[in-house]
């Protein structure tokens, strides 16, 4: 399916429904393909991956300022 920029702006919801149904939607500008609407990929990032191991407790030392030696290591000095 192809749609001009104007058609895409006017019918975005319908075009998104078409993408969800598996259709390929190409947006054209002056008849030239410019963009393609594709389904969004699910994130590969998993937040809280260590939550089971650490529990809900954040160790007190985690929030303490770094020592001068740790800062030097951090900055590669």
Secondary structure as GFF3:
##gff-version 3
##sequence-region A 1 77
A	DSSP	beta_strand	2	4	.	.	.	ID=ss1
A	DSSP	alpha_helix	5	10	.	.	.	ID=ss2
A	DSSP	alpha_helix	12	20	.	.	.	ID=ss3
A	DSSP	beta_strand	25	29	.	.	.	ID=ss4
A	DSSP	beta_strand	32	37	.	.	.	ID=ss5
A	DSSP	alpha_helix	51	54	.	.	.	ID=ss6
A	DSSP	three_ten_helix	60	63	.	.	.	ID=ss7
A	DSSP	alpha_helix	68	74	.	.	.	ID=ss8
###
